[in-house]
Amino acid sequence: MGGESNEGEMGLNHGDDQSGISRVGMPLYAKSDPFFSSTDWDPAVNVGGFSSSHYPSMGMDNPGMSCFPHYQTGSGSGYPDMPASLLPFGDCGGGGGGHFLGSDKKGESAGRLVIAGDGHQVSDDVVLGGSSNRKRRQPEAESQWNKKAVEEFQEDPQSQKKQKNDQSKEKMTKESSQSDEAPKENYIHMRARRGQATNSHSLAERVRREKISERMRLLQELVPGCNKITGKAVMLDEIINYVQSLQQQVEFLSMKLSTVNPELNIDIDRLLAKDLLQPRDRNTPTLGLNPFARFQGTIPNISTTTAPQYNSLLPQASNSRNNTSCFCHHFRFSYTFFFF
Amino acid sequence: MASAYNPIYTDVPEKDVFALHFLQTLSNLRTQNSFSSPDNKTSDRVKKIKKAAYVSMARAAGATNRLWSRSLLHQAAKRNNKNVRFLRRKRRVTWLMRRRSNRGDPIEDVAAERLRNLVPGGGGMETSKLMEETAHYIKCLSMQVKVMQCLVDGLSPK
């Protein structure tokens, strides 16, 4: 994510010797991975421009394992500590110089794990940490990263993330694990989930679908009687029917308004005196005349909820201050009405 | 709403704002000579009242903040041959058309088309934006219906 890339970049600026250490950091994840031995990733495939001279020294057959002694002497803490110590990026200074390097670069390396951008980093992932469960470790670390790095988000272009996911996923075998933690603070950042297609179109499609379903939930709360309905098609039909019925209600009420008072003499005194804007007993007039029987249920509810709010507007309210305010309010009306 | 922090912003003003706007519009309607004359038909008056209702609803709900209200007011102004005063944003039609042609979910497209026909200004929107607009539109419509119902109740002879 953007934040992590920032921190990763910062780490890179520190020096060049950390590159070796950071690559040692890669297999962190590999250690905790029970499937590591069964991975059939091809480390040499995507070494794009990265100084490949380092890699043979790591030992391609079991690169992770060979690096572990380095790391363990440095940190002294086992890998189970890894996620915990990854957590506070700033607090990573574990004791001692060797520790410092190790722990600090833990951060960098983990940060670099998730950095997308150039082929360097991608190949880094691929070569050293291409375990099948790196994906599982990553989201945990990432979700913790994200909590720290959420302020430092930049808008990472989505293509970067997708490219990274593409290449990394191609190398990994698809294991059935639970990594469903797709941390997304910003809806632009989208991580491909395990077992799902990762080309950019499908990612964007998934983002879009989630947006739409979120808004469907919002609409479901608005439309009465739609709590039990599941399924987009039925829900959308309900929404359409509701909008149509509301529009028809407006038309019906405007027709009624035109007949009730042909000249629209909305007499201001009547308005004040008769609680014009307060809902009366709604049930009797509406039930008979409302052709949309399905939505009758809403109208009485509406009246009960809005009546108290309306009481304050009217001069009959107990508060005299309210009286004066709405008198002023209505005075403006009466001023215009006097002309007719 | 279920969530306290709703990133989709769909708040509508209180009922009295709608009432105020509606009554103002109705009073403007009365200034027109053609309205009070006895020889005009009921259907015309009904249409005018209906248009007044929609226009006042669009104004009350934040006239230029929402796409549907903007397009509603624009339509109304065009019909009156008034000058359109507020700017219309340049519609990124090409991008939208390209996106919409790519999306091939038949269930949602059919319903989305119907919704676009219903909600004013829905022709140029993506589906997710359309649904936000629909939510806001539903809220405003229900508020307007409440106001009109109250008005009718108050004005009808007991």
Interface residues (C-beta under 8 A of the other chain):
Chain A: H201 E205 R208 K211 I212 E214 R215 M216 R217 L218 L219 E221 L222 V223 K232 A233 L236 D237 I239 I240 Y242 V243 Q244 L246 Q247 Q249 V250 E251 L253 S254 M255 K256 L257 S258 T259 V260 N261 P262 E263 L264 I266 R270 L271 K274 D275 L276 L277 Q278 P279 R280 R282 P285 T286 T298 I299 I302 T306 Q309 Y310 L313 H329 F333 T336 F337 F339 F340
Chain B: M1 A2 N6 I8 T10 E14 K15 D16 A19 L20 L23 Q24 L26 S27 L29 R30 T31 F35 S36 T42 R45 V46 I49 K50 A52 A53 Y54 N102 R103 I107 E108 A111 A112 R114 L115 L118 V119 T127 S128 M131 E132 T134 A135 Y137 I138 K139 L141 S142 Q144 V145 K146 V147 M148 Q149 C150 L151 V152 D153 G154 L155 S156 P157
